[in-house]
Amino acid sequence: MKPLFMVPLVVDSWYLPLHSKDSNSLHWQSCFLKYSLRKPSGTELMNQRAIIEVSVRYKSILLSLLLLLSGCAAESVDDYPDRPITVICPWSVGGATDRTSRQLAVFLEQELKVPVNVINATGGRGVTGHSRGLNARPDGYTLAIITGELNMLHWQDLTSLTWHDSEPIISLVDGAGAVFVKKDSPFQNAQELRDYVKQNPGKLTATGTAAGGIWHLALAGWLDFCGLNADDIKWIPMNGAGPSLQELASGGVDLVCCSLPEAKTLYESGQVRCLGVMADEPLAEFPNVPTFASQGMNWSISGWNGLAVPKGTPAPIVNKISTAVKKIIDGEITVQGKTFPETMRDAGLSTRYRANDEFAVFLESNDETLGKLLTSDAFRQMSSKGTGPLVFPGLLAVAMCVILGCLAVQKKVHALAPDVTKDTVTSQGVVNTVLVLLGIVAYQLFAERLGFVLTAGAILFLLLWKLGTRWWISALITLFLIPGIYSLFAQLLRVPLPRGIFGW
Amino acid sequence: MESTFITAIQNIATPEVLLVIFLSAVYGLFVGSIPGLTATMAVALLIPLTFYLDNLSAIAAIVTLEACSIFAGDIPTTLVRIPGTPSSAAYTDDAYALTRRGLHETSLGVSLVFSVFGGLFGALILIVAAPQLAKIAFQFTTYEYFWLYVLGLSCAAIVSTGSRLKGALALMIGLMFSTVGLSEVHSVPRFTFGFDELFTGINFIPAMIGLFGLSEVFRNTLTSKTDEAAEKLESATKEEDDHSLFRHLKPVFGGVLPHFWKRKFSWLRSSCIGSTIGMIPGAGADIAAWISYAVSKKFSKTPEEYGKGSLDAVGDATSANNSALAGAWIPALVLGIPGDSVTAIVIGVLLMKNITPGPEIFQNTEQLVLVHGIYLTFIVANLLLFPLGFLAIRSGSQLVRIPRRILMPMILMFCVVGAYSINGSYFDVWVMLGMGMLGFVLEVFDIPLGPVVLGIILGGQLEQSFIQNLTKDDSLLSFFNRPISAGLGLFCIALWLVPVIMPLLRKKWSSPA
């Protein structure tokens, strides 16, 4: 157990958890080091003393808090894992990547004997999730699911993150691109499609993902491969395979390019037809679907996902995880009588397991391939077309001006003036509000270091007390509420609340 | 058909399945009533468990969880003005105004009764018309979606209390916030000011918690009136010297069932709107609540009460958002296209359980039993919501008796934890703080907050469908080139023109003949 008096030392590293990247790489020890290298100024010392005094004065409270909560931060490689593990999935719930993450989590939980939670950090076309996963503290408690976008985003200048920021563990899903048309479409195979596009460039519309996403790349790359312009088929950007297929079925677009399992339902019910799959060999689950190669076009591309940990994770931990994952993919672990490969097959996902070094080699070559495509002239030219990104905000701004103008014309401008007569603002009220604001800011500054329980407890107690509740009532409420919230959120609902110096 | 139905009943009526339903109802009420934790999150947290459950129990758990947590979202909405789920945002002002008058139990009673009946109606639609209705929902292309979003947003502006222009202004503020971050259509970061976190854009859950919850905390701490208000509440909720068996039931249900009977037609209308909108993939319970709120106000005899504490508004909007839940299962089951975020997870679960949703699910006898099981669970879950919801209301109602000076710091704690927990990110807490201050300022200027939230929720989708339409065909006329989109579009335009033209017409008519 770390001594309590170190708590205030963190105070002077004035550190904003806003930049989560740093917060994860810095450990509390490093703050201590930073502190000891620098002579604190007088006020800083006073602050610390004040906080130490507080902690002495309420030592009894803190001690009882300690008794209430078990859990220690003795983080060593040998004990790994001794607390819940978080898996960051960069895509939203329900999709293929999410399904993979959740299944893997269930099996990892079985093997590692600690809860494994999945967080969907979506948005920013995968930038958010990938950076959260790979910039996390490299302690083995945050695992990252990485997908093909990791090898695309940096070529498109959307992030500086590359696969080199990761410690690859294993690749899981490998879904080849496939082209779908509606059941009443005239196209029966990929050659007919190619011939039509050759004669009628720009007539057809296609979708499947955002502009510049993996399936857009697949289709544009294929057109380029056939000697056509990459934008001879108009790409309508869509948010994922689900809405794209809905758009195809309702007649909004002519083609959809996505992986076969994603369209499994509609394909099997005959609503859509598959013109071909962009793989070298027919897929095991869908042997009747012809490949592009069998139609004379040697074009293959696939979207993949896999498990990785942030760069810098200690080797023994990486080994522990990859051993566990190895057992899982070898089918040695069963949940409900089913092994991991079996559940993946049932979900219709095509898997391709590449362990550690093999995965790294694959990542290298995949990065190169995608980079070549993305930086090629064919692809560069088409990205600048269409309605500009500021059109919509511009329209909104105009509308806002019109509304404000109307308000002015209606002579309701006075109605925009603050109505202070409703409730009287007191000076005590202003002080209280400032305290509330400071409380939130203090939480932001200290929660990551001190952990949720200490920070929130201190803030809640002080606020209750300052807002006029007697100190022992405030202490009592704090004592019950904070551990209550903690066990509710962190233990029952598995929300990863900040764990500071004591592990809670 | 009948035999599978009987098998389904037999399957449901086992102690194990009933226990699962009961536990997930309790869990759903619990999670739904905590701001920041949504129904979707509750269902996602349940996924590892579904591995250990058999097919029927797994689906039953999800259905129950969903129905209960959407109702439970009304509890913090009413009591502390933090919408528990986004679909409560439409009637937050109404419900909270009722609480300030000490009528929180009546308001929650109305929420409960209308939710239950709305949910049952949705289940009925699901049972009767699933395959047929899914076909209509499947006709929606980006053009129709565009008009649907416009319709939802227009409703938010139209129904807002006070000046419609201020509602529209609030909407524009919300839409502006939605443009922050990486634009999905262009892949261009906008208004991020160099913050990596803004790349994702502004998450609407912390925004909602800040706008409604934190601004309320500020309002309370800034004025010294805090305890007076609490005392007023206390006197209003004082229980009479009533020792009958029904003394606990009375504050919640007293007058609610007659009220329900009186408003049976508006309930029917709202539920129809709810299940219709729920069916359309991607338009969930939140849009359903807004649109039915707008329609309800239009037909109301007392539209001036809306936004200032109208029980009719709460009732109509809650029945719509609950009936939308079952509606969302229609495209999910029939076509394998999720109707909302919960059904997106359901499809994943079904696939894991080796059931492929699609038309054949209705032909395969074994799977038909499961489908009927889903129908039945919807009914059982909604019936179970009656007693459990009542208990939740009674225990939650104790909250308003807590003096404000104690309640406010506690609410603040929940705001912070709620904002943090949705993504486990500190940035969301900053967003919540900023939105709290914005919400306070907007309230001072009498600008409604609901449209801001809806703007943030729908802004991205609106822009996407707008740009998609322009990409397909850059003439604005193409927005009207399909029958459904033309109908919806003309309806929206009429909706905007009415408030402009009506005063002119009225002037003309009222001028001396």
Interface residues (C-beta under 8 A of the other chain):
Chain A: P17 L18 S20 K21 S23 T86 S92 V93 G94 G95 D98 R99 R102 Q103 A105 V106 E109 V118 I119 N120 A121 T122 G123 G124 R125 V127 T128 S131 R132 Q156 L158 T205 A210 A211 G212 K234 W235 I236 P237 M238 N239 G242 P243 L245 Q246 E247 A249 S250 G251 G252 V253 K264 T265 L266 E268 S269 Q271 V335 Q336 T343 D346 A347 G348 G386 T387 G388 P389 L390 V391 F392 P393 L396 A397 A399 M400 I403 L404 C406 L407 Q410 K412 A415 L416 A417 P418 D419 V420 D423 T424 V425 T426 Q428 G429 V430 N432 T433 L435 V436 L437 G439 I440 V441 Y443 Q444 A447 E448 F452 A456 I459 L460 L463 L464 L467 G468 T469 I473 I477 L481 I482 I485 L488 F489 L493 R494 V495 P496 L497
Chain B: V31 I34 L37 T40 A44 L45 I47 P48 F51 Y52 F138 Q139 F140 T141 T142 Y143 S163 L165 K166 A168 L169 M172 I173 L175 M176 T179 G181 L182 S183 E184 V185 H186 S187 V188 P189 R190 F191 F195 D196 E197 F199 T200 G201 V217 F218 R219 T221 L222 T223 S224 K225 P281 G282 L335 G336 I337 P338 S341 A344 I345 I347 G348 L351 M352 K353 N354 T356 P357 G358 P359 E360 R405 I406 M408 P409 M410 L412 M413 F414 V416 V417 Y420 S421 N423 G424 S425 Y426 F427 V429 W430 L433 V444 F445 D446 E463 Q464 F466 I467 Q468 L470 T471 K472 D474
